[in-house]
């Protein structure tokens, strides 16, 4: 927990500076390829970027050296941050503005760093987040609380586990997910393999009618009147994944707090927009509404 006051800021700074390196190098050494990201190349990059330092003012030689060294040490900062981000109290201790910086700077360098892409998604993880789920055919609604869910396909699996059941007891009718899928999405080995992919039990749309992509993250679900709303639609085929969760060390929580009463459910159903079914498993099978 002591790292929460330092590590996220240092990782954010490393990505910010790393994003400056290509432009600085192009100015300092036009036409020359960037050095490899190995320690032996550090002197070449430091010396080149030092030529951009100002004798008085900023950037000074120390600034340019820090920018140069981010080309080589950013991955180490990111690896350390990823290692501890799965711990819920650590995430809770990181200020919201620092998480926003992490997402911003990670997005800028994610095209050349897989770890940056992971940090971008991890910094968007929601904790103690209210989720309202509606099943229009059965006129049912559910209130849940979500923490530590890494992506939307993992959310599909967990939702199916919590909600699919006996319709006579107010649950969503359908086929329950295999227990191995739920375990892979929770705390077991996340890798299911090609012989046992997790098959989603429904397609998800938000309260504004937009399709919720399984490859996205829960933070992408646009709130409706301050609440993240999901609307369940038939799966229209088998869409499967061989991985139950992307971040192995982050254990999720998804609790069903209560089943909404009929009047509350109907109020929500009148507020949601019609689904724009333009996904590739839309009702006509060709990705058209």
C-alpha positions as CSV (number, residue, x, y, z in Angstrom):
1,X,0.0,0.0,0.0
2,X,2.9,2.3,0.5
3,X,3.5,2.2,-3.3
4,X,0.0,3.8,-3.9
5,X,1.5,7.2,-3.1
6,X,4.3,6.9,-5.6
7,X,4.1,4.2,-8.2
8,X,1.1,5.3,-10.2
9,X,2.5,8.8,-10.5
10,X,5.9,7.5,-11.6
11,X,4.4,5.2,-14.1
12,X,2.3,8.1,-15.5
13,X,5.3,10.3,-15.7
14,X,7.3,7.6,-17.5
15,X,4.6,7.2,-20.2
16,X,4.2,11.0,-20.6
17,X,8.0,11.3,-21.1
18,X,8.1,8.2,-23.3
19,X,5.5,9.8,-25.6
20,X,7.8,12.8,-26.1
21,X,10.8,10.7,-27.2
22,X,10.1,10.2,-30.9
23,X,9.4,13.9,-31.5
24,X,12.6,14.9,-29.6
25,X,14.7,12.4,-31.4
26,X,13.4,13.5,-34.8
27,X,14.4,17.0,-33.9
28,X,17.8,16.1,-32.5
29,X,18.8,13.4,-35.0
30,X,16.7,13.9,-38.1
31,X,16.6,10.9,-40.5
32,X,18.2,8.5,-38.0
33,X,16.2,5.6,-36.6
34,X,15.4,5.6,-32.9
35,X,17.8,3.5,-30.8
36,X,16.7,0.1,-29.7
37,X,15.1,0.0,-26.3
38,X,18.0,-1.7,-24.6
39,X,20.3,-0.3,-22.0
40,X,23.3,-0.2,-24.3
41,X,21.6,2.4,-26.4
42,X,21.0,4.8,-23.6
43,X,24.2,6.9,-24.0
44,X,23.4,7.6,-27.7
45,X,19.9,8.7,-26.9
46,X,20.8,10.8,-23.9
47,X,23.6,12.6,-25.7
48,X,21.4,13.3,-28.7
49,X,18.5,14.7,-26.7
50,X,20.9,16.7,-24.5
51,X,21.6,18.9,-27.5
52,X,18.0,20.2,-27.2
53,X,18.5,21.4,-23.6
54,X,18.6,25.2,-23.0
55,X,21.5,26.8,-21.2
56,X,19.0,28.7,-19.1
57,X,15.4,27.7,-18.4
58,X,13.5,24.6,-19.5
59,X,14.0,22.1,-20.8
60,X,17.4,21.8,-19.1
61,X,19.8,18.9,-19.4
62,X,18.2,17.1,-16.5
63,X,14.8,17.3,-18.3
64,X,16.1,15.9,-21.5
65,X,17.9,13.1,-19.7
66,X,14.7,12.0,-17.9
67,X,12.9,12.0,-21.3
68,X,15.7,9.9,-22.8
69,X,15.7,7.4,-20.0
70,X,11.9,6.9,-20.2
71,X,12.6,5.1,-23.5
72,X,14.3,2.4,-21.5
73,X,12.6,2.3,-18.1
74,X,8.9,2.8,-18.9
75,X,8.3,-0.9,-19.2
76,X,9.7,-1.5,-15.7
77,X,7.4,1.0,-14.1
78,X,4.4,-0.4,-15.9
79,X,5.3,-4.0,-15.0
80,X,5.5,-3.0,-11.3
81,X,2.2,-1.1,-11.5
82,X,0.4,-4.0,-13.2
83,X,1.7,-6.4,-10.5
84,X,-0.1,-4.5,-7.7
85,X,-3.1,-3.0,-9.5
86,X,-5.2,-6.2,-8.9
87,X,-5.3,-5.4,-5.2
88,X,-8.6,-3.6,-4.5
89,X,-7.4,-1.4,-1.6
90,X,-4.5,-0.3,-3.8
91,X,-6.8,0.8,-6.6
92,X,-9.0,2.6,-4.1
93,X,-6.1,4.6,-2.7
94,X,-5.1,6.0,-6.1
95,X,-6.7,9.4,-6.7
96,X,-9.2,9.7,-9.5
97,X,-7.1,12.4,-11.3
98,X,-4.1,10.1,-11.3
99,X,-6.1,7.3,-12.8
100,X,-7.2,9.7,-15.5
101,X,-3.6,10.6,-16.2
102,X,-2.7,7.0,-16.4
103,X,-5.4,6.4,-19.0
104,X,-4.4,9.5,-21.0
105,X,-0.7,8.8,-21.2
106,X,-1.1,5.0,-21.6
107,X,-3.4,5.6,-24.6
108,X,-0.7,7.8,-26.2
109,X,1.9,5.0,-26.2
110,X,-0.3,1.9,-26.3
111,X,0.4,1.3,-30.0
112,X,4.0,0.4,-29.1
113,X,3.6,-1.1,-25.6
114,X,1.3,-3.9,-24.6
115,X,1.8,-3.1,-21.0
116,X,0.7,0.4,-21.6
117,X,-2.5,-0.9,-23.2
118,X,-3.1,-3.1,-20.0
119,X,-2.5,-0.1,-17.7
120,X,-5.0,1.9,-19.8
121,X,-7.6,-0.7,-19.2
122,X,-6.6,-1.3,-15.5
123,X,-6.8,2.4,-14.7
124,X,-10.5,2.3,-16.0
125,X,-11.5,-0.6,-13.7
126,X,-14.6,0.2,-11.7
127,X,-15.0,-0.6,-8.0
128,X,-18.2,-0.6,-5.9
129,X,-20.1,0.4,-9.1
130,X,-23.8,0.1,-9.3
131,X,-25.1,-1.9,-12.3
132,X,-28.7,-2.0,-13.3
133,X,-29.7,-4.9,-15.7
134,X,-33.0,-5.2,-17.6
135,X,-34.5,-8.2,-19.3
136,X,-37.3,-6.7,-21.5
137,X,-38.9,-10.0,-22.6
138,X,-39.6,-11.0,-19.0
139,X,-40.1,-7.4,-17.8
140,X,-37.5,-8.0,-15.1
141,X,-34.8,-5.8,-13.6
142,X,-31.9,-6.4,-11.3
143,X,-29.6,-4.2,-9.2
144,X,-26.0,-5.4,-8.8
145,X,-22.7,-4.1,-7.5
146,X,-19.5,-4.7,-9.5
147,X,-15.8,-4.4,-8.6
148,X,-12.6,-5.5,-10.3
149,X,-14.0,-6.7,-13.6
150,X,-11.3,-6.3,-16.3
151,X,-13.3,-6.5,-19.5
152,X,-16.8,-6.9,-20.9
153,X,-16.6,-10.6,-21.8
154,X,-15.7,-11.4,-18.2
155,X,-18.7,-9.4,-17.2
156,X,-20.9,-11.4,-19.6
157,X,-19.8,-14.6,-17.9
158,X,-20.4,-13.3,-14.4
159,X,-23.7,-11.8,-15.3
160,X,-24.9,-15.1,-16.7
161,X,-23.8,-16.8,-13.5
162,X,-25.6,-14.4,-11.3
163,X,-28.8,-13.9,-13.3
164,X,-29.7,-17.0,-15.3
165,X,-31.9,-19.4,-13.4
166,X,-35.5,-20.3,-12.5
167,X,-37.8,-17.8,-14.1
168,X,-40.4,-18.7,-11.4
169,X,-38.0,-17.3,-8.9
170,X,-37.6,-14.0,-10.9
171,X,-34.4,-15.0,-12.7
172,X,-33.5,-14.8,-16.4
173,X,-34.5,-17.9,-18.3
174,X,-31.8,-19.6,-20.3
175,X,-28.8,-22.0,-20.1
176,X,-26.5,-21.3,-17.2
177,X,-22.8,-20.9,-17.9
178,X,-20.4,-23.9,-17.3
179,X,-18.8,-23.8,-13.9
180,X,-15.4,-23.9,-15.4
181,X,-16.1,-20.6,-17.3
182,X,-17.2,-18.9,-14.1
183,X,-14.1,-20.2,-12.3
184,X,-11.9,-18.9,-15.1
185,X,-13.6,-15.5,-14.8
186,X,-13.1,-15.4,-11.1
187,X,-10.1,-16.9,-9.4
188,X,-9.1,-20.1,-11.2
189,X,-6.7,-20.5,-14.2
190,X,-8.2,-18.0,-16.6
191,X,-7.2,-20.0,-19.7
192,X,-10.0,-22.3,-21.0
193,X,-8.4,-23.3,-24.2
194,X,-9.9,-24.0,-27.6
195,X,-11.8,-27.1,-26.5
196,X,-13.8,-25.3,-23.8
197,X,-14.5,-21.7,-24.8
198,X,-16.9,-19.6,-22.7
199,X,-20.0,-19.0,-24.7
200,X,-21.9,-15.8,-23.9
201,X,-25.6,-16.3,-23.0
202,X,-26.8,-12.9,-24.3
203,X,-25.8,-9.7,-26.1
204,X,-25.6,-6.5,-24.1
205,X,-26.8,-3.0,-24.9
206,X,-26.6,0.1,-22.8
207,X,-29.5,2.3,-21.7
208,X,-28.9,4.5,-24.7
209,X,-29.3,1.6,-27.2
210,X,-25.6,1.2,-28.0
211,X,-24.0,-2.2,-28.3
212,X,-21.6,-3.2,-25.5
213,X,-18.6,-4.8,-27.2
214,X,-17.3,-7.8,-25.4
215,X,-13.7,-6.6,-26.1
216,X,-14.3,-3.3,-24.3
217,X,-14.3,-2.5,-20.6
218,X,-17.2,-1.8,-18.2
219,X,-16.2,1.9,-17.9
220,X,-17.2,2.2,-21.6
221,X,-20.9,1.6,-20.6
222,X,-22.4,5.1,-20.8
223,X,-24.5,5.9,-17.7
224,X,-28.2,6.6,-18.0
225,X,-29.3,9.3,-15.5
226,X,-26.2,8.5,-13.4
227,X,-26.5,4.7,-13.5
228,X,-24.8,2.2,-15.8
229,X,-27.7,0.3,-17.4
230,X,-27.4,-3.0,-19.3
231,X,-30.2,-4.5,-21.5
232,X,-30.1,-8.2,-22.2
233,X,-30.8,-9.4,-25.7
234,X,-30.7,-13.0,-27.2
235,X,-27.2,-14.2,-28.1
236,X,-28.2,-15.1,-31.7
237,X,-25.5,-17.7,-32.0
238,X,-22.3,-18.8,-30.3
239,X,-19.8,-16.1,-29.4
240,X,-17.0,-17.6,-27.4
241,X,-13.7,-16.7,-25.8
242,X,-10.9,-19.0,-24.6
243,X,-10.0,-16.7,-21.6
244,X,-12.2,-16.1,-18.7
245,X,-10.4,-13.0,-17.5
246,X,-7.6,-10.8,-18.9
247,X,-6.0,-9.8,-15.6
248,X,-5.2,-13.0,-13.7
249,X,-4.3,-11.4,-10.3
250,X,-7.4,-9.2,-10.2
251,X,-10.3,-11.1,-8.5
252,X,-13.7,-9.7,-9.4
253,X,-16.8,-9.3,-7.4
254,X,-20.3,-9.1,-8.8
255,X,-23.2,-9.3,-6.3
256,X,-26.9,-9.4,-7.0
257,X,-28.3,-6.9,-4.5
258,X,-31.9,-7.2,-5.3
259,X,-34.5,-8.0,-7.9
260,X,-36.4,-4.8,-8.8
261,X,-40.1,-4.6,-8.2
262,X,-42.5,-4.5,-11.2
263,X,-43.2,-0.8,-11.0
264,X,-39.5,0.2,-10.7
265,X,-38.7,-2.2,-13.5
266,X,-41.4,-0.6,-15.8
267,X,-40.1,2.9,-15.0
268,X,-36.6,1.9,-16.2
269,X,-37.9,0.1,-19.2
270,X,-39.7,3.3,-20.3
271,X,-36.4,5.3,-20.0
272,X,-34.1,3.1,-22.1
273,X,-33.7,3.7,-25.8
274,X,-34.3,1.0,-28.5
275,X,-31.3,-1.1,-29.1
276,X,-29.3,-0.2,-32.3
277,X,-28.7,-3.8,-33.4
278,X,-25.7,-3.2,-35.7
279,X,-23.5,-5.9,-34.2
280,X,-22.4,-8.9,-36.3
281,X,-24.9,-11.1,-34.5
282,X,-27.9,-8.8,-35.0
283,X,-31.3,-10.4,-35.6
284,X,-30.9,-10.6,-39.4
285,X,-27.6,-12.3,-39.0
286,X,-25.8,-9.7,-41.1
287,X,-25.1,-7.0,-38.5
288,X,-28.0,-4.8,-39.5
289,X,-30.9,-3.7,-37.3
